[in-house]
Amino acid sequence: MIKKFLSKHGKKIAIVLIILLGILFFVFRNNKKEVKTTEIKRGDLKEELILSGEVSATNYAKLAFETSGKIVYVGVKEGEKVNKGRLISKLDSTVLNSNYQIAMSNLRISNATAQNILDQVKDNSNDETFAQKDTRTTAEANKDKAYEAVIVAKRNLDGASLYAPFNGIVTYLAHPFVGVYTSLGAVEAEIIDSSTIYFDVLADQTEVTRLSVGQKVEIVLDPFEDKTFEGKVSNISFVPKIGESGSVYSVKVDFVNVDLINSQFKMSMTGDSKFVVSEKKDILFVPNNYIKQDKNGNFIKKNKKGEKIYITTGIESEDNTEITGEVKEGLVVYD
């Protein structure tokens, strides 16, 4: 009868036994799981604030013509170093120059007319008639209008040429050749002075109050993950950055002991900056994950049974947290 039962239900019984053995194995293994411990240590601790940012430059310009027209001269190439005042590109200024010369001629005519009228009424300063006053005022007003027309014509003429606003490198040319038309306001060239490169950091209103000018910074750029660059805060904006959601402030961090001109830094390279916001020496601390919390506050476990020692926490680094209370250096703490 037993043989008959086993032959009929043997496979099911074997499966049940395997499952029971598996459960017992995991229960036994978990019961034997080693409890992690550490010791309370004494030393120095730094509380750090890590903020993201990107490479920018103080002297960085996008140049555009103040009028539309055909390009007739290009004096530089992309990647070329230029000095301040160097002619970058120029539009056909035939019409603009003609307008300027006409404006100058009209100014000379208006000036001569005004001088003639003034000469006619110079002896009537005390008894000038309304007709004389009207004639004199009209001549003076026409002279002023002609002068303003010269200023506008000269501005239009000058706007047909692009000049380097500072010493730098031409990083972009929309049209490195002549004979093509460009429109008003279109970016024609970009120039950057690599010696003015800095790290632009964004900090919200809760973070910016913990930063100060002159504060030392460690910078890690994403393209150079294995390198850390020194930095120093040179300016903190007083007004939020336009275009950002919430109150976000720009923090300018200058690179220190870095050859910016020969560096491989490029505009808008991203990275992280580490600010030391507070520092304490000769204090007790434990790794962050050993600090627990319940309704009564923060505590650490002093044995496997989970007996608690309530503590007060202080500054916190990336890995450790300062603790005070009924604790001492070398005390073993359980996770």
C-alpha positions as CSV (number, residue, x, y, z in Angstrom):
1,M,0.0,0.0,0.0
2,I,2.9,2.4,0.9
3,K,4.6,1.4,-2.3
4,K,1.5,2.2,-4.3
5,F,1.1,5.6,-2.6
6,L,4.8,6.5,-3.2
7,S,4.6,5.4,-6.9
8,K,1.5,7.6,-7.3
9,H,2.6,10.7,-5.3
10,G,6.4,10.4,-5.2
11,K,7.1,13.3,-7.6
12,K,4.9,15.6,-5.6
13,I,6.5,14.6,-2.3
14,A,10.0,15.2,-3.7
15,I,9.1,18.7,-4.9
16,V,7.6,19.6,-1.5
17,L,10.8,18.3,0.2
18,I,13.0,20.4,-2.1
19,I,11.0,23.5,-1.3
20,L,11.2,22.9,2.4
21,L,14.9,22.4,2.3
22,G,15.3,25.6,0.3
23,I,13.3,27.6,2.9
24,L,15.3,26.1,5.7
25,F,18.6,26.9,3.9
26,F,17.7,30.6,3.5
27,V,16.4,30.9,7.1
28,F,19.6,29.3,8.4
29,R,21.8,31.5,6.2
30,N,20.0,34.7,7.3
31,N,20.3,33.8,10.9
32,K,24.1,33.4,10.4
33,K,24.4,36.6,8.5
34,E,27.3,38.7,9.9
35,V,26.4,42.0,11.5
36,K,28.5,44.9,10.3
37,T,30.3,46.9,13.0
38,T,32.5,50.0,13.1
39,E,34.3,52.0,15.8
40,I,33.7,55.6,16.8
41,K,36.7,57.6,15.6
42,R,38.2,60.9,16.5
43,G,39.6,63.3,13.9
44,D,38.9,66.2,11.6
45,L,35.8,66.5,9.5
46,K,34.8,68.7,6.6
47,E,31.2,69.5,5.6
48,E,31.1,69.9,1.9
49,L,28.6,71.2,-0.6
50,I,28.7,69.8,-4.1
51,L,27.2,71.9,-6.9
52,S,27.0,71.5,-10.7
53,G,28.2,74.0,-13.2
54,E,29.8,74.6,-16.6
55,V,32.8,76.2,-18.2
56,S,32.2,79.8,-19.3
57,A,34.4,82.9,-20.0
58,T,34.2,86.6,-19.1
59,N,35.5,87.7,-22.5
60,Y,33.2,85.8,-24.8
61,A,31.4,87.6,-27.7
62,K,29.0,86.8,-30.5
63,L,29.4,89.3,-33.2
64,A,26.7,90.4,-35.7
65,F,26.3,93.1,-38.3
66,E,24.0,96.0,-37.6
67,T,22.6,95.8,-41.1
68,S,22.0,93.3,-43.9
69,G,24.2,93.1,-46.9
70,K,26.8,91.2,-49.0
71,I,30.1,90.1,-47.4
72,V,33.0,91.5,-49.3
73,Y,35.9,90.9,-46.9
74,V,36.8,88.2,-44.4
75,G,40.1,88.8,-42.6
76,V,40.4,85.8,-40.2
77,K,40.0,82.1,-40.0
78,E,38.5,79.9,-37.3
79,G,41.0,79.1,-34.7
80,E,43.1,82.2,-35.4
81,K,44.3,84.4,-32.6
82,V,43.4,88.1,-33.0
83,N,44.2,91.3,-31.2
84,K,41.6,93.8,-30.1
85,G,40.5,96.0,-33.0
86,R,41.3,93.5,-35.7
87,L,38.9,93.6,-38.7
88,I,37.0,90.3,-38.8
89,S,34.5,90.8,-41.6
90,K,33.0,93.6,-43.7
91,L,29.9,94.1,-45.8
92,D,29.6,96.0,-49.1
93,S,29.3,99.6,-47.9
94,T,28.9,101.5,-51.2
95,V,25.3,102.6,-50.4
96,L,26.1,103.2,-46.8
97,N,29.1,105.3,-47.6
98,S,27.1,107.3,-50.1
99,N,24.4,108.0,-47.5
100,Y,27.1,109.2,-45.1
101,Q,28.6,111.5,-47.7
102,I,25.2,112.9,-48.5
103,A,24.5,113.5,-44.8
104,M,27.8,115.3,-44.5
105,S,27.0,117.5,-47.5
106,N,23.5,118.4,-46.0
107,L,25.2,119.3,-42.8
108,R,27.5,121.7,-44.5
109,I,24.6,123.3,-46.4
110,S,22.5,123.6,-43.2
111,N,25.4,125.0,-41.3
112,A,26.1,127.6,-44.0
113,T,22.4,128.6,-44.1
114,A,22.3,128.9,-40.3
115,Q,25.4,131.1,-40.2
116,N,23.9,133.3,-43.0
117,I,20.7,133.8,-41.1
118,L,22.5,134.5,-37.8
119,D,24.6,137.1,-39.6
120,Q,21.5,138.8,-40.9
121,V,19.8,139.1,-37.5
122,K,22.9,139.7,-35.4
123,D,22.1,143.4,-35.0
124,N,18.5,142.7,-33.9
125,S,19.1,140.8,-30.7
126,N,17.1,143.3,-28.7
127,D,14.4,144.0,-31.2
128,E,14.2,140.7,-33.2
129,T,10.8,140.4,-35.0
130,F,8.8,137.2,-34.9
131,A,9.5,136.6,-38.5
132,Q,13.2,136.9,-37.9
133,K,13.0,134.6,-34.9
134,D,11.1,132.1,-37.0
135,T,13.7,132.2,-39.8
136,R,16.6,131.9,-37.3
137,T,15.0,129.0,-35.4
138,T,14.2,127.1,-38.5
139,A,17.7,127.4,-39.8
140,E,19.2,126.2,-36.4
141,A,16.7,123.3,-36.3
142,N,17.6,122.2,-39.8
143,K,21.3,122.3,-38.8
144,D,20.6,120.1,-35.8
145,K,18.6,117.6,-37.9
146,A,21.4,117.4,-40.4
147,Y,23.9,116.8,-37.6
148,E,21.8,113.9,-36.3
149,A,21.5,112.5,-39.8
150,V,25.3,112.4,-40.0
151,I,25.5,110.5,-36.7
152,V,23.0,107.9,-38.0
153,A,24.7,107.5,-41.4
154,K,28.1,107.1,-39.7
155,R,26.7,104.5,-37.3
156,N,25.2,102.5,-40.2
157,L,28.5,102.7,-42.1
158,D,30.4,101.5,-39.0
159,G,27.9,98.7,-38.5
160,A,28.9,97.1,-41.8
161,S,32.3,96.1,-40.3
162,L,33.0,93.7,-37.4
163,Y,36.1,94.2,-35.2
164,A,37.5,92.1,-32.4
165,P,36.4,93.6,-29.1
166,F,39.3,92.0,-27.2
167,N,42.4,89.8,-27.7
168,G,41.2,86.3,-28.2
169,I,40.6,83.3,-30.6
170,V,38.0,83.2,-33.4
171,T,36.0,80.1,-32.5
172,Y,33.3,80.4,-35.1
173,L,32.7,82.0,-38.5
174,A,29.3,81.7,-40.2
175,H,30.7,82.8,-43.6
176,P,34.5,82.3,-44.0
177,F,34.2,83.4,-47.6
178,V,32.9,86.5,-49.5
179,G,30.1,87.0,-51.9
180,V,27.2,85.8,-49.7
181,Y,24.5,87.8,-48.1
182,T,23.8,87.9,-44.4
183,S,21.0,89.4,-42.5
184,L,20.7,91.9,-39.7
185,G,21.4,90.4,-36.2
186,A,22.6,87.0,-37.5
187,V,25.7,85.8,-35.6
188,E,28.6,86.1,-37.9
189,A,31.6,85.3,-35.6
190,E,32.4,84.2,-32.1
191,I,35.5,85.2,-30.2
192,I,36.8,84.0,-26.8
193,D,39.7,85.0,-24.6
194,S,40.7,81.7,-23.1
195,S,42.6,83.5,-20.3
196,T,39.3,84.6,-18.9
197,I,37.7,81.1,-18.6
198,Y,36.0,80.3,-15.3
199,F,33.6,77.8,-13.8
200,D,30.0,79.0,-13.6
201,V,28.1,77.4,-10.7
202,L,24.4,77.6,-10.0
203,A,23.3,77.7,-6.3
204,D,19.7,78.0,-5.0
205,Q,18.7,80.3,-2.2
206,T,19.4,77.8,0.5
207,E,22.9,77.0,-0.8
208,V,24.2,80.4,-1.8
209,T,24.1,81.7,1.8
210,R,26.7,79.1,2.7
211,L,29.2,80.4,0.1
212,S,31.6,83.4,0.3
213,V,34.0,85.2,-2.0
214,G,37.5,83.8,-1.6
215,Q,36.3,80.4,-0.6
216,K,38.4,77.5,-2.0
217,V,36.8,75.1,-4.4
218,E,37.7,71.7,-5.9
219,I,36.5,71.3,-9.5
220,V,36.0,68.0,-11.4
221,L,35.0,68.4,-15.1
222,D,33.2,65.5,-16.7
223,P,35.7,65.2,-19.6
224,F,38.5,65.0,-17.1
225,E,37.1,62.7,-14.4
226,D,40.6,61.7,-13.2
227,K,41.7,65.2,-12.5
228,T,40.8,67.7,-9.8
229,F,41.3,71.4,-10.5
230,E,41.7,74.1,-7.8
231,G,39.4,77.1,-7.8
232,K,38.3,80.1,-5.8
233,V,35.0,82.0,-5.6
234,S,35.5,85.4,-7.1
235,N,31.9,86.7,-7.3
236,I,28.4,85.7,-6.1
237,S,25.5,87.3,-8.0
238,F,23.1,89.4,-6.0
239,V,20.2,88.7,-8.3
240,P,18.7,85.4,-9.6
241,K,19.8,84.1,-13.0
242,I,17.2,84.8,-15.7
243,G,15.6,81.8,-17.2
244,E,16.0,79.5,-14.2
245,S,13.1,78.2,-12.2
246,G,13.1,79.4,-8.7
247,S,15.7,81.6,-7.1
248,V,19.0,80.4,-8.5
249,Y,22.2,82.4,-8.3
250,S,25.3,82.4,-10.4
251,V,28.6,81.8,-8.6
252,K,31.8,82.6,-10.5
253,V,34.7,80.3,-9.6
254,D,38.1,81.2,-11.0
255,F,40.5,78.4,-11.8
256,V,43.7,78.6,-9.7
257,N,47.2,77.4,-10.9
258,V,45.8,76.3,-14.3
259,D,47.3,77.3,-17.6
260,L,44.0,78.4,-19.2
261,I,45.4,79.4,-22.5
262,N,46.9,76.0,-23.2
263,S,44.2,74.0,-21.4
264,Q,41.8,71.8,-23.2
265,F,38.8,73.5,-21.6
266,K,35.9,74.3,-23.9
267,M,32.8,76.4,-23.4
268,S,29.9,74.7,-21.7
269,M,31.9,71.7,-20.5
270,T,30.0,70.5,-17.4
271,G,31.2,69.3,-14.1
272,D,30.9,69.4,-10.3
273,S,32.4,71.8,-7.7
274,K,33.0,70.9,-4.1
275,F,32.8,73.7,-1.5
276,V,34.0,73.3,2.1
277,V,31.3,75.1,4.0
278,S,32.4,74.1,7.5
279,E,35.2,72.3,9.2
280,K,35.8,70.9,12.7
281,K,39.0,69.4,14.2
282,D,39.4,66.7,16.9
283,I,35.8,65.5,17.0
284,L,34.0,62.1,17.3
285,F,32.3,60.7,14.2
286,V,30.9,57.5,12.6
287,P,29.9,56.5,9.1
288,N,26.6,58.0,8.1
289,N,24.8,54.7,7.7
290,Y,25.3,53.7,11.3
291,I,23.2,56.6,12.5
292,K,19.5,55.6,13.0
293,Q,16.4,57.5,13.9
294,D,13.2,57.0,15.8
295,K,10.5,59.2,17.3
296,N,12.9,60.1,20.2
297,G,15.8,61.2,17.9
298,N,19.0,60.0,16.4
299,F,20.8,56.9,17.9
300,I,23.5,54.3,17.4
301,K,23.3,50.6,18.3
302,K,25.9,49.5,21.0
303,N,25.3,45.7,20.6
304,K,23.7,43.0,18.5
305,K,20.5,43.2,20.6
306,G,20.0,46.7,19.2
307,E,20.3,48.6,22.5
308,K,20.3,52.3,21.7
309,I,22.5,55.2,22.6
310,Y,20.9,58.5,21.7
311,I,23.2,61.1,20.2
312,T,23.3,64.6,18.8
313,T,24.7,65.0,15.3
314,G,26.8,67.8,14.0
315,I,28.5,68.5,10.7
316,E,28.2,65.9,8.0
317,S,30.7,65.0,5.3
318,E,30.0,62.8,2.3
319,D,30.8,59.6,4.4
320,N,30.8,60.5,8.1
321,T,28.8,62.5,10.6
322,E,29.9,64.2,13.9
323,I,28.3,62.8,17.0
324,T,28.1,64.0,20.6
325,G,26.6,62.4,23.7
326,E,27.4,59.5,26.0
327,V,30.0,58.1,23.5
328,K,33.7,57.8,23.4
329,E,36.4,57.0,20.9
330,G,36.8,53.3,20.1
331,L,33.3,52.4,21.1
332,V,32.0,49.6,18.7
333,V,28.8,50.5,16.9
334,Y,26.5,48.0,15.2
335,D,24.6,48.5,11.9
